[in-house]
């Protein structure tokens, strides 16, 4: 079905009143020219893009993966969430590859490269711009608060 195809919509015919013994009213028949619905409105439903089947429901959320990658990516939780248990364990043991793997995975998630069962994460198309902006603002705020120095001070007290 192409986007320019129009699907005619017919109005329902009136139900004849048989209880009163009257003949059905033929003056209120369906109009000769019926209104049309643009196929662009119907095609997402026909193609299954708007439907919530088991494939869509079984997919992982982009927003949750992004938040896990941003806040707890050094523990590998983003990898565990998307079903990559071995690399998640390696990332956990190396504390995000000493920070390098964590940053690489964050950029990979934001760019749409991290997938679940070889499918893109659910909601990536609509939330990627907000995620990029929020990540940039988070980095700016963390740098201005000197979070790196606070973490180093905490680690030296513990060690």
matplotlib code that plots the C-alpha trace (Angstrom):
import matplotlib.pyplot as plt

x = [0.0, 1.5, 1.3, -0.9, -3.6, -6.8, -9.0, -12.8, -14.8, -18.4, -20.9, -22.9, -26.4, -29.3, -30.8, -34.5, -37.1, -38.9, -40.8, -43.0, -43.8, -42.6, -40.6, -37.0, -36.2, -34.4, -33.9, -31.0, -28.8, -25.1, -23.8, -22.7, -19.2, -17.7, -15.0, -11.5, -8.7, -5.2, -3.2, -0.3, -2.5, -3.4, -0.1, 1.7, -1.0, -1.1, 2.7, 2.7, 4.9, 2.3, 1.3, 2.7, 3.5, 5.7, 8.8, 8.3, 7.5, 10.4, 12.9, 14.9, 14.3, 16.8, 16.2, 16.8, 19.9, 21.2, 20.6, 22.3, 25.2, 25.6, 25.2, 26.3, 28.1, 31.4, 29.7, 28.5, 24.8, 24.1, 25.7, 23.8, 20.5, 21.0, 21.9, 25.7, 26.5, 30.1, 31.2, 29.1, 31.1, 34.4, 33.3, 32.3, 35.6, 37.7, 35.4, 34.4, 37.8, 39.2, 36.8, 37.7, 35.2, 32.5, 32.9, 33.0, 29.9, 28.1, 28.8, 27.8, 24.5, 23.9, 24.8, 22.4, 25.1, 24.1, 21.3, 19.3, 18.9, 20.2, 17.3, 17.6, 16.6, 13.0, 12.5, 15.9, 14.5, 12.4, 14.7, 18.2, 18.4, 17.2, 19.8, 22.6, 21.7, 21.2, 24.5, 26.3, 24.7, 25.5, 29.2, 29.3, 27.7, 29.9, 33.0, 31.9, 31.3, 34.7, 33.3, 36.5, 38.4, 35.8, 36.0, 39.8, 39.6, 37.1, 39.2, 42.4, 40.5, 39.3, 42.7]
y = [0.0, 3.3, 6.5, 8.2, 5.5, 6.5, 4.1, 4.9, 5.0, 3.9, 4.9, 2.1, 1.5, 2.0, -1.0, -1.5, -1.2, -4.5, -4.4, -1.5, -3.1, -0.1, -0.4, 0.5, 4.1, 4.2, 8.0, 7.8, 5.5, 5.9, 8.9, 8.5, 10.0, 8.7, 10.5, 9.1, 8.5, 9.3, 6.0, 7.7, 7.6, 4.0, 2.5, 2.5, 0.2, -1.9, -2.4, -3.3, -0.3, 1.0, -2.3, -3.6, -7.2, -9.5, -8.4, -4.7, -5.5, -7.9, -5.2, -3.1, 0.6, 3.1, 5.5, 2.9, 1.6, 5.2, 6.0, 2.8, 3.5, 7.1, 6.5, 2.9, 2.0, 1.5, -1.5, -2.9, -2.6, -1.4, -4.5, -6.8, -5.1, -5.7, -9.3, -9.2, -11.0, -11.9, -8.5, -7.0, -9.1, -8.0, -4.4, -4.9, -6.5, -3.8, -0.9, 0.0, -0.6, 2.0, 4.5, 4.1, 1.3, 3.2, 6.3, 4.2, 2.4, 5.6, 7.0, 3.7, 3.8, 7.4, 6.7, 3.7, 1.0, -1.0, -3.4, -6.1, -9.3, -7.5, -5.0, -1.3, -0.3, 0.7, 4.5, 5.4, 7.5, 9.7, 10.1, 10.3, 14.1, 14.6, 12.0, 13.7, 17.1, 15.7, 13.8, 17.0, 19.0, 16.2, 16.3, 20.1, 20.1, 17.2, 19.0, 22.3, 20.6, 19.0, 15.6, 14.0, 15.6, 14.5, 10.9, 10.9, 12.3, 9.6, 6.9, 8.1, 8.1, 4.5, 3.3]
z = [0.0, -1.0, 1.0, -1.7, -1.7, -0.1, 1.7, 1.4, 4.6, 4.4, 7.0, 8.6, 7.2, 9.5, 11.1, 10.0, 12.6, 12.3, 15.6, 14.6, 11.3, 9.4, 6.2, 6.5, 5.6, 2.3, 2.3, 4.7, 2.6, 2.6, 0.7, -2.8, -2.2, 1.0, 2.9, 2.5, 5.0, 4.1, 3.9, 5.8, 8.9, 8.4, 7.1, 10.5, 11.8, 8.7, 8.7, 12.4, 13.4, 15.7, 17.2, 20.4, 19.7, 21.7, 19.7, 20.6, 24.2, 24.6, 23.5, 26.0, 26.5, 25.2, 28.1, 30.8, 29.0, 28.6, 32.3, 33.4, 31.1, 32.3, 36.0, 36.6, 33.4, 35.3, 36.9, 33.6, 34.4, 30.9, 29.5, 31.9, 31.0, 27.3, 27.8, 27.4, 30.6, 29.9, 28.8, 31.7, 34.1, 32.6, 32.7, 36.4, 37.3, 35.6, 36.8, 33.3, 31.8, 34.2, 32.8, 29.1, 28.4, 30.3, 28.0, 24.9, 25.9, 26.7, 23.3, 21.7, 23.5, 22.5, 18.8, 18.7, 18.3, 21.4, 20.5, 22.1, 20.2, 17.1, 17.2, 18.0, 21.5, 21.9, 21.9, 20.4, 17.5, 19.7, 22.7, 21.3, 21.1, 24.7, 25.8, 24.1, 25.6, 29.1, 28.9, 27.9, 30.7, 33.2, 32.2, 32.4, 35.9, 37.1, 35.9, 37.4, 40.8, 40.5, 41.0, 39.8, 42.7, 45.2, 44.0, 44.2, 47.8, 48.7, 47.2, 49.1, 52.4, 51.8, 50.6]

ax = plt.figure().add_subplot(projection="3d")
ax.plot(x, y, z, "-o")
ax.set_aspect("equal")
plt.show()
